[in-house]
Amino acid sequence: MSLVEELKHEVALNAKERLSSEEFVRLSAFYEEMKRLGFSKKQEYELPLIDTVGRSIYNRNLGIKTKP
């Protein structure tokens, strides 16, 4: 069995175990309810991406003006 096939097999087993776990089902339902009510939102960061930081520094060293 190749490494990729073995990984797919393990992931499938893990997913099957989670779905049969009463605690996992209960926590998933709780999380979905919190999302529906607006208490759980995806965290948004105001930090620039690493590419943006690297590009800004590179362009600053070349004397090219970029957006802050």
Contact map, one row per residue, 1 for C-alpha under 8 A:
11101100000000000000000000000000000000000000000000000000000000000000
11111100000000000000000000000000000000000000000000000000000000000000
11111110000000000000000000000000000000000000000000000000000000000000
01111111000000000000000000000000000000000000000000000000000000000000
11111111100000000000000000000000000000000000000000000000000000000000
11111111110000000000000000000000000000000000000000000000000000000000
00111111111000000000000000000000000000000000000000000000000000000000
00011111111100000000000000000000000000000000000000000000000000000000
00001111111110000000000000000000000000000000000000000000000000000000
00000111111111000000000000000000000000000000000000000000000000000000
00000011111111100000000000000000000000000000000000000000000000000000
00000001111111110000000000000000000000000000000000000000000000000000
00000000111111111000000000000000000000000000000000000000000000000000
00000000011111111100000000000000000000000000000000000000000000000000
00000000001111111110000000000000000000000000000000000000000000000000
00000000000111111111000000000000000000000000000000000000000000000000
00000000000011111111100000000000000000000000000000000000000000000000
00000000000001111111100110000000000000000000000000000000000000000000
00000000000000111111110110000000000000000000000000000000000000000000
00000000000000011111110110000000000000000000000000000000000000000000
00000000000000001111111110000000000000000000000000000000000000000000
00000000000000000011111111000000000000000000000000000000000000000000
00000000000000000000111111100000000000000000000000000000000000000000
00000000000000000111111111110000000000000000000000000000000000000000
00000000000000000111111111111000000000000000000000000000000000000000
00000000000000000000011111111100000000000000000000000000000000000000
00000000000000000000001111111110000000000000000000000000000000000000
00000000000000000000000111111111000000000000000000000000000000000000
00000000000000000000000011111111100000000000000000000000000000000000
00000000000000000000000001111111110000000000000000000000000000000000
00000000000000000000000000111111111000010000000000000000000000000000
00000000000000000000000000011111111100000000000000000000000000000000
00000000000000000000000000001111111110000000000000000000000000000000
00000000000000000000000000000111111111110000000000000000000000000000
00000000000000000000000000000011111111111000000000000000000000000000
00000000000000000000000000000001111111100000000000000000000000000000
00000000000000000000000000000000111111110000000000000000000000000000
00000000000000000000000000000000011111111000000000000000000000000000
00000000000000000000000000000000011111111000000000000000000000000000
00000000000000000000000000000010011011111100000000000000000000000000
00000000000000000000000000000000001001111110000000000000000000000000
00000000000000000000000000000000000000011111000000000000000000000000
00000000000000000000000000000000000000001111100000000000000000000000
00000000000000000000000000000000000000000111110000000000000000000000
00000000000000000000000000000000000000000011111000000000000000000000
00000000000000000000000000000000000000000001111100000000000000000000
00000000000000000000000000000000000000000000111110000000000000000000
00000000000000000000000000000000000000000000011111011000000000000000
00000000000000000000000000000000000000000000001111111000000000000000
00000000000000000000000000000000000000000000000111111100000000000000
00000000000000000000000000000000000000000000000011111110000000000000
00000000000000000000000000000000000000000000000111111111000000000000
00000000000000000000000000000000000000000000000111111111100000000000
00000000000000000000000000000000000000000000000001111111110000000000
00000000000000000000000000000000000000000000000000111111111000000000
00000000000000000000000000000000000000000000000000011111111100000100
00000000000000000000000000000000000000000000000000001111111110000000
00000000000000000000000000000000000000000000000000000111111111000000
00000000000000000000000000000000000000000000000000000011111111111100
00000000000000000000000000000000000000000000000000000001111111111100
00000000000000000000000000000000000000000000000000000000111111110000
00000000000000000000000000000000000000000000000000000000011111110000
00000000000000000000000000000000000000000000000000000000001111111000
00000000000000000000000000000000000000000000000000000000001111111100
00000000000000000000000000000000000000000000000000000000001100111110
00000000000000000000000000000000000000000000000000000001001100011111
00000000000000000000000000000000000000000000000000000000000000001111
00000000000000000000000000000000000000000000000000000000000000000111
